[in-house]
Amino acid sequence: MEQLSIREQVKKIQDEVRDTSDLFPARASELLMTLSALLGNINDEIKKREIEYNKVLLGFLDSNEKANRAKIRADISPEYENKMEARNTKELAIELMRSLKYYLRAKGDEYQHTM
């Protein structure tokens, strides 16, 4: 069985939430719990990617290059791209969590009003 990356797992949840016309509250709760669990992994990934990027930046700074040029060179590196992908994944996960919480709250209110 193929192991999905953290980014792919979050994207899969995003697709399910987007493509499901009437998400059952139980499923929304499961997705919210999954996202909460993934958030720790995402933070670990951000830390790892930040360190990798900082090593690249330091390498450019150590090459006696001017600081602004070193920063620009580092910002076009694959390490910077990986760092930004990790940060964007975290933002996406947090926004999905907020959306699911709002959805569950609305469903709860809807249920209360039908009683």
Residue pairs with C-beta under 8 A, 6 or more apart in sequence:
4 12
6 38
6 41
6 42
6 45
6 89
7 85
7 89
9 34
9 38
10 35
10 38
10 42
10 89
10 92
10 93
10 96
11 92
13 31
13 34
13 35
13 96
14 92
14 96
16 23
16 31
17 23
17 28
17 31
17 96
17 99
17 100
20 27
23 103
25 104
25 107
25 108
28 100
28 103
28 104
28 107
29 100
29 104
31 96
31 100
32 97
32 100
32 101
32 104
35 93
35 96
35 97
35 100
36 97
38 93
39 90
39 93
39 94
39 97
42 86
42 89
42 90
42 93
43 90
45 86
45 89
46 83
46 86
46 87
46 90
48 86
49 79
49 82
49 83
49 85
49 86
50 83
52 79
52 82
52 83
53 74
53 77
53 79
53 80
53 82
53 83
55 79
56 74
56 77
56 79
56 80
57 70
57 71
57 74
60 69
60 70
60 71
60 73
60 74
61 67
61 70
63 70
65 73
74 80
